[in-house]
Amino acid sequence: MIRNTVESWTPRRGPNWSDVLVRLAGSGPPAWLLYTAASAALVVILLAAFLIGSALQIGALGPQPVPSNLH
């Protein structure tokens, strides 16, 4: 059955982009799930960067020097 289908297939001229886009849209996860997962990943990345930057005293997150010449 599969061999007959494969052997009888003939390529069309050029790609069928509309068919490809329709198949990709139908097979992927729903948009709300994708956006929710991406937002959660972004929050985790930003929180981890803030915590690591604070722990390593990088940039403006680190303690600021205190001028010692105050009288």
Sine and cosine of phi, psi and omega as CSV:
sin_phi,cos_phi,sin_psi,cos_psi,sin_omega,cos_omega
0.00,0.00,-0.75,0.66,-0.01,-1.00
-0.93,0.37,-0.65,0.76,0.00,-1.00
-0.88,0.47,-0.66,0.75,0.02,-1.00
-0.89,0.46,-0.65,0.76,0.01,-1.00
-0.92,0.40,-0.69,0.72,-0.02,-1.00
-0.91,0.41,-0.68,0.73,-0.04,-1.00
-0.94,0.34,-0.48,0.88,-0.02,-1.00
-1.00,0.06,-0.12,0.99,-0.02,-1.00
-0.97,0.26,0.72,-0.69,0.10,-1.00
-0.80,-0.60,0.72,-0.70,-0.03,-1.00
-0.94,0.34,0.56,-0.83,0.08,-1.00
-1.00,0.05,0.18,-0.98,0.00,-1.00
-0.99,0.16,0.91,-0.42,0.05,-1.00
0.99,0.16,0.29,-0.96,-0.01,-1.00
-0.97,0.25,0.51,-0.86,0.04,-1.00
-0.98,-0.20,0.99,0.16,-0.13,-0.99
-0.91,0.42,-0.59,0.81,-0.02,-1.00
-0.90,0.43,-0.64,0.77,0.03,-1.00
-0.92,0.39,-0.64,0.77,0.01,-1.00
-0.90,0.44,-0.70,0.71,-0.01,-1.00
-0.91,0.42,-0.62,0.79,0.03,-1.00
-0.91,0.41,-0.68,0.74,0.01,-1.00
-0.92,0.40,-0.65,0.76,0.03,-1.00
-0.91,0.41,-0.65,0.76,0.00,-1.00
-0.92,0.40,-0.58,0.82,-0.02,-1.00
-0.98,0.20,-0.40,0.92,-0.10,-0.99
-0.99,-0.10,-0.32,0.95,-0.07,-1.00
-0.99,0.13,0.05,-1.00,0.04,-1.00
-0.95,0.31,0.32,-0.95,0.04,-1.00
-0.90,0.44,0.47,-0.88,-0.07,-1.00
-0.88,0.48,-0.65,0.76,-0.04,-1.00
-0.90,0.45,-0.58,0.81,0.03,-1.00
-0.94,0.35,-0.64,0.77,0.02,-1.00
-0.90,0.43,-0.71,0.70,0.00,-1.00
-0.93,0.37,-0.60,0.80,0.03,-1.00
-0.91,0.41,-0.70,0.71,0.01,-1.00
-0.91,0.42,-0.65,0.76,0.02,-1.00
-0.91,0.41,-0.64,0.77,0.03,-1.00
-0.91,0.41,-0.67,0.74,0.02,-1.00
-0.90,0.43,-0.65,0.76,0.03,-1.00
-0.90,0.43,-0.63,0.78,0.03,-1.00
-0.90,0.43,-0.67,0.74,0.04,-1.00
-0.89,0.47,-0.69,0.72,0.01,-1.00
-0.89,0.45,-0.68,0.73,0.00,-1.00
-0.90,0.44,-0.72,0.70,-0.01,-1.00
-0.91,0.41,-0.66,0.75,0.03,-1.00
-0.91,0.42,-0.67,0.74,0.03,-1.00
-0.90,0.43,-0.66,0.76,0.02,-1.00
-0.90,0.43,-0.64,0.77,0.03,-1.00
-0.90,0.43,-0.72,0.69,-0.02,-1.00
-0.92,0.40,-0.67,0.74,0.02,-1.00
-0.92,0.39,-0.67,0.74,0.03,-1.00
-0.90,0.44,-0.61,0.79,0.05,-1.00
-0.93,0.38,-0.67,0.74,-0.03,-1.00
-0.92,0.40,-0.59,0.81,-0.01,-1.00
-1.00,-0.01,0.01,1.00,-0.01,-1.00
0.81,0.59,0.80,0.60,-0.02,-1.00
-0.99,-0.11,0.74,-0.67,0.14,-0.99
0.91,0.42,-0.59,-0.81,-0.07,-1.00
-0.95,0.31,-0.16,0.99,0.01,-1.00
-0.98,0.17,-0.31,0.95,-0.01,-1.00
-0.99,0.17,0.22,-0.98,0.02,-1.00
-0.93,0.38,0.62,-0.79,-0.02,-1.00
-1.00,0.03,0.58,-0.81,0.02,-1.00
-0.93,0.37,0.61,-0.79,0.02,-1.00
-0.98,-0.18,0.81,-0.59,0.03,-1.00
-0.88,0.47,0.75,-0.66,-0.06,-1.00
-1.00,-0.06,-0.01,1.00,-0.04,-1.00
-0.99,-0.16,0.41,0.91,0.05,-1.00
-0.98,0.19,0.75,-0.66,0.01,-1.00
-0.84,-0.54,0.00,0.00,0.00,0.00
